[in-house]
């Protein structure tokens, strides 16, 4: 069963869905979920939530602030620490629902929110299990891999110009998330990013918009979930890594997993970053479901 939900987060209303098993006896353990970089909940989060619900779990899915059905200004700005706080607001909201067992809460994230799941798992003692799928673990490392070294100085100059413009009351500078021209301006300048976002917008998520603020890139470069990875223990943590991931780069994710303490489990899938949502969906959703069942239903 799916119902629309909304809850307050620092003055903004965040909106999403609550999934519960069709047949349940009392409150159920529940997974709190949000999407990655600029993505909205319609971009396959419903499929993951359905898998969890069919296994007897609840799933609380919400759009990140400034995106989708959720409120927030400036629109299309991604502040990773704000999104971490909003996961924690969602957990608080979950504990108020009679359908949810507030003592058995898991967090799931993917891509950028895969990093958030790690951070929340480290900081939040109300979390009993973590699944981090194709995660961004080191934003600075990611930006340096995606932005050519010869234009990094120019980009930093644009950050400074945008900061001054905002100070003077001007609108924030914007940048496309993806572009067909791989040499043009884009936050995610890879072919697989362009194909996945444009195809998924057409098929599933017409409300996704192809833009973020320029400041979003600056804040990405300042965010490093890997710094918190050893603080997750003793909360059980699963990491799902796509071996060919060159967006949320796989080598850095493997490094983060090595730094994590037990209990932990590594799942690898073939292919690139976006395969987890589509052709490798069962390989990503199944282990996550089993991990949550093992550690939340016990």
Rosetta blueprint (number, residue, H / E / L):
1 X L
2 X E
3 X E
4 X E
5 X E
6 X E
7 X E
8 X E
9 X E
10 X L
11 X L
12 X E
13 X E
14 X E
15 X E
16 X E
17 X E
18 X E
19 X E
20 X L
21 X L
22 X L
23 X L
24 X L
25 X L
26 X L
27 X L
28 X E
29 X E
30 X E
31 X E
32 X E
33 X E
34 X L
35 X L
36 X L
37 X L
38 X L
39 X L
40 X L
41 X L
42 X L
43 X L
44 X L
45 X H
46 X H
47 X H
48 X H
49 X H
50 X H
51 X H
52 X H
53 X H
54 X H
55 X L
56 X L
57 X L
58 X E
59 X E
60 X E
61 X E
62 X E
63 X L
64 X L
65 X L
66 X L
67 X L
68 X L
69 X L
70 X L
71 X L
72 X L
73 X L
74 X L
75 X L
76 X L
77 X L
78 X L
79 X L
80 X H
81 X H
82 X H
83 X H
84 X H
85 X H
86 X H
87 X H
88 X H
89 X H
90 X H
91 X H
92 X H
93 X H
94 X H
95 X H
96 X L
97 X L
98 X L
99 X L
100 X E
101 X E
102 X E
103 X E
104 X E
105 X E
106 X E
107 X E
108 X E
109 X E
110 X E
111 X L
112 X H
113 X H
114 X H
115 X H
116 X H
117 X H
118 X H
119 X H
120 X H
121 X H
122 X H
123 X H
124 X L
125 X L
126 X L
127 X E
128 X E
129 X E
130 X E
131 X E
132 X E
133 X E
134 X L
135 X L
136 X L
137 X L
138 X L
139 X H
140 X H
141 X H
142 X H
143 X H
144 X H
145 X H
146 X H
147 X L
148 X L
149 X H
150 X H
151 X H
152 X H
153 X H
154 X H
155 X H
156 X H
157 X H
158 X H
159 X H
160 X H
161 X H
162 X H
163 X H
164 X H
165 X H
166 X H
167 X H
168 X L
169 X L
170 X L
171 X L
172 X L
173 X L
174 X E
175 X E
176 X L
177 X L
178 X L
179 X L
180 X L
181 X L
182 X L
183 X L
184 X L
185 X L
186 X L
187 X L
188 X L
189 X L
190 X L
191 X H
192 X H
193 X H
194 X H
195 X H
196 X H
197 X H
198 X H
199 X H
200 X H
201 X H
202 X H
203 X H
204 X L
205 X L
206 X L
207 X L
208 X L
209 X L
210 X L
211 X L
212 X E
213 X E
214 X H
215 X H
216 X H
217 X H
218 X H
219 X H
220 X H
221 X H
222 X L
223 X L
224 X L
225 X H
226 X H
227 X H
228 X H
229 X H
230 X H
231 X H
232 X L
233 X L
234 X L
235 X L
236 X E
237 X E
238 X E
239 X E
240 X E
241 X E
242 X E
243 X L
244 X L
245 X L
246 X L
247 X L
248 X L
249 X L
250 X H
251 X H
252 X H
253 X H
254 X H
255 X H
256 X H
257 X H
258 X H
259 X H
260 X L
261 X L
262 X L
263 X L
264 X E
265 X E
266 X E
267 X E
268 X E
269 X E
270 X L
271 X L
272 X L
273 X H
274 X H
275 X H
276 X H
277 X H
278 X L
279 X L
280 X L
281 X H
282 X H
283 X H
284 X H
285 X H
286 X H
287 X H
288 X H
289 X H
290 X H
291 X H
292 X H
293 X H
294 X H
295 X H
296 X H
297 X L
298 X L
